[in-house]
Amino acid sequence: MRKKTHSSTPPAPKPRLDPLRQTLQQALAHYEAGRLVQMEALCHRVLTAAPQNADALHLLGAMWWKRGDPAKALPLFEQAVAQNQNHANYHLSLATTLAGLGQSPEAATHYTWALQLDPTLTEAYNNLGNLLLHENRHSEAIPLYRKALELDPKLTLAYYNLGNALQHMGDYENALFYYQKGLDGLPESSIANMIKVQSALSQPAIPNSQAQINHARTRTILLLKELLGAKAQFAAAQAFNSANFFFAYQGMNNRDLQRVLAKFWLITCPELRPRELPWEIYPRRGERIQLGICSSLLHQHTIGKLYQGLIDHFDRRCFEVWLLRPSDSKSDAMSAQLQAAADHVVHLSSIHEQARQQIAELALDILFYPDIGMMPFSYYLSFHRLAPVQCTSWGHPDTTGVPTMDYFLSSELIEEKYADQHYTEQLIRLRHLPTYYYHPAVDDLIPDRASIGLPESNQVKLYVCPQSLFKFHPEADHALGDLLRRDPNGVLVLIHGIHRTWSDLLRQRFANCFPDVVDRVAFVNRLSEKQFLMFLKCANVLLDPPHFGGGNTSYEAFAMEIPIVTWPGPFMRGRVTAGIYQSMGFTELIADNAEHYLQLAYRIANDLEYRQYCQERIRQCSSVLYENIEVVREMEDFFIAALTAARQGERLIRWPLTTENRI
């Protein structure tokens, strides 16, 4: 056995740490062991001797962050940075706290500062990427996630975040790849389940074919079943980043799929399960009907435009209107007008349970969600029974699948005979389209093709489809190609997507379908509201895409007497423009099939006399579309009838109301 050798020279004594440094090391050991009370006492001892000690300030800030109180952590981190601006981790801690408090620009500054001091801080790259992702700056976030993974290939959350960024950009297949990379070698855990559910719900923004749509939907069902089989459980903060937005654009009946998804969340997320009924706990507020309206999009947005007139004109003798604004709501001139019009405004917490409690305490009679499916927050909030009557409408024109949603408010003008089979809610066919729409200010708009990059020659016929690119279904591609072949002077004009990658994906799909005429597909840059209206006036004809057509755009176009050719499909989301024509009593531009669609579009673009005839008919008939108080009165009648039925333990089964129309 080898013996240890010993030096004849005694070892030099270890240098003694100064007392403050020794105390800080002890405090750090307590922090790492979770003994925060002992840590705090030692840090205060250091600060008594050295009030500006940056390490003690930083450690106290970390303690408050760990305790879930970023507001108390913030000034401590700020003081630490002020004492030592060259310490990368101080900037990192300050940036993370600022981000947690919603101060994104300041957080980005300190993440950037931290990386300048230490370019190896993987957490700073990942977190700065998250800030950019939250601001929809996905293309800027992607290289930051890639850099984080270059430095630390095992950083699971960076794979997840990179997958999310790529999904938003429309890079569906690579998004799935990076979700899987994040899962490789990862044991079963809450983080693993979070990645799995995000992967399961991912859908192609711009699908390359019907086959890809079918595969994505089948994959979603299979992965959700796997998660159920594994008894996965989710907290609200994990689950509620995921929504079901793109299902509505796939041209299929989503009733069963949405029902499966809602059932999945009820099983896996305990926070969504039934609670006590608020109106049995909290006192009523006066004699008027308490009507809550909850949406993140009640600002200068399609949703704001569709619902502003209703909020303005609900009869305050009967209704007391509460505007419920989720924390991600934007503020602008229209949101200010809407808040001023409401009787009360409640700014909801970003924390799901706190927001639920805020609404519960209002003891509402009716809770109306205009657009479930547009934003994750309102989708998950709708799982709670917070009023005797809960309903949604066409702001996101698809069923929710949520069992606490009683009614879907639509119109007989836009629903086919058997449309009840498309909804998990009770479908209410109002006589009118469910909007009191203000006539837009369009009198001073003069068409100017050159100003938005369009061909100036009148010989060039502009077939304009001014819709979001995810509304273009692969099954309609052949018709668009045939239209361009029919009119050699025609140009199909679209608006770039919020990501240029969406435009690239759609152009490539068109190139695969009609390569001989794809060079006559043009994209214009995204436009201000006034530019957008002028863009519509530049068109020879507007095309309503099949499967999912226009709504707000159609109201704006008809205010300028611009003809739209529409080809209604089986689902309400593809029938709105046709319904608007029906309400006007002018139906000549509603196509029956693909050939009829092409004939109408070509004729309007090339037959000036016929175009002028259509414009005149729209001018004569369109007044019924705007500022129609009968819309408001009918919705009020429905709300009163639905609440009366609910108080008797019943539900309306159709509209208009008769004595037999309750269950």
C-alpha positions, 0 to 999 in steps of 0.5 A: 500500500502506497504511503502518503509522502509528507513535506518537511516544510510546514504548509503556509497558513491559509489567508484569513478572509476579512470578517465581512467576506466571511459573513457574506459567504455564510449568508450565501450558504444559507441562501442556497440551503433555503434558510432565508431568515438566517441569510437575511440577518447576516446580510443586514449585519454586513450592511450595518457595517458597510451600507453600500456593500453590493454583494449584500444588496444583491443577495437581499434582492435575490431573497425577495425574488425567491419569496415572490416579491419582485417589487421589493427585490427591484430597489435592492438590485438597482442599488447593487448595480449602482455600486458596481456597474461592471458586475454582469450578474447584477445586471442579469438579476435586475433585468429579470426583475424588471421583466417580471414587473412588465418593464420590458424596455428597461429589462432589455437594456440590462440584459444587453449590458450583462451580455456586454460584460459577460458574453457567456451568460446563457440565461441572459440570451434566453431571457432577452429572447423571451422579451423580444418574443413577447413583443412579436419580434420573433426574428430577433429572438431566434438568434438569441435562443440559438446562441444560448443553445450554442453555449449550453446545448442542454438548456431545455427552455431555450429549445422550447422558446426557439420552438415557440418563435419558429411556430409564430414565424410559420416554420412549423416543421422546425418548431416541432423539431426543436420541441422534440430536441428539448424533450430528448433525454428529459425525464418526466416533469412539469417542464416536459409536459409543458413542451409536449402540450405546446408541441401537441397544439402547434398548427401550421400558420400557412399550411402547405396542403390539406394533407398537412392540415389533416396530419397536424390535427390527427397529431394533436389528438394523439398527443393529447391522449398520450398526455392524458394517459400519462396523467399529466397535470398543469399549473395555470402559468404552464398551460395558459400560453397555449391556445387554439387559434389556427383550428378555425382557419383549417376549413373543417368542423371543429366541434369535436376537436374543440370539445376534446381540447376543453375536456383535456384542460379540465382533466389536467388543470385543476385550476379550471375545475368547477368552483362555487357559484359567485351569485350564491356568495356575493350580493347583487349590485342594484336592480339593473342587469349586470353585463360583463364584457371581457376581451383583450382586443377592445381597442383599435382592432377588428374586435373594437370596431365590431363591438364599440357601437353595442357598448355605447348603446346598450340601454343603461336603464336596464343594463349596467355594463362592466368592461373587463380588461385583461392585463395584455389589453392595449391602450389607444384612442378607441380603448379610451372611448370604450372605457368611457362608455362603460359604466365600470372598468375592471383591469384584470390581474395577469394571474389567472386565479386572481382574475377569476376572483375579480370577476366572481366578486362582481356577481354578474348576471351575464358574462359576454366574451366577444372573441374566445380563441383569439387570446389564450387568457380569455379562453382559459378564463371562460372555463369558469362559471362566473355568471348565470348566462355566459356567451360568446360570438363571432369575434373569433368565429368558431365554437369553443368546446368549453362546457360553461359557454352557454350560447354562441350569438350568430345570425340567421343571415350567416348560418346554414340550415344544419349549423347547430352541428358546428357548435358545442354552445347553443347556437342563437340565430339573431335576425341581424348580424351582431354588430352596431357598426359605425360608418367609417370616415372614407369621404376624403380618400383618393385612390393612389396606386403608386403610393403603395407600390401598385402598378399605375396603369389602368390596363392592369386589373387589381384583384385585391384580397386584403385578408390575413394570409392564414385565411388562404386555404390550400383548396382555393389555390387552384381557383386563384391560379385559374383567375390569373390565367383567365385575365392576362392583365390581372394581378392578385394583390395581397398584404404581407403577413406580420412575418415575411416568412408567412408571405414566403410560404404562401408564395411558395405554395402558389408556385407549386400550384400555379407556377406559370402565373405566380409572377403575377402575385404581388404583396404590398407592405403592411399599411396604416388604417388610412392607407388600408382603406385607400388600398381597398379603393385602388382595387378593381375588385375585392376577393373574399377568400373561401373557407374564412372570409372578411367581416370588418373589411367588408363593412369598410369596403361597402362604405366605399361602394367597393364590390366584393366577390364572395363564395360562401362555404359551409361554416359561418366564418366563410359566410359573413360577406354573403350575409352582409349582402343578404342583409342589403338585399343585393346578392348578385355577387355571391358565387355558387361554385368556383367557376361562378366565383371566377366569372364574377371577379373577371366581369367586375374587373373588366366590365366598367359598366357592370362594376358601376352598376354594382357600386350603385346597388351597394350605395343604395342598399348599404345604409342598413349595415351601419348604426342600426339600433335594431341590432342592439335592441335584439341583443338586449332582448336575447340577454333578458330572455336568456337570464330569465330562463337561467333563473328558472333553471332553463336554457333557450334552444332557439331564437326568436323566443316562443314558449316552446324554446326552452329546455 
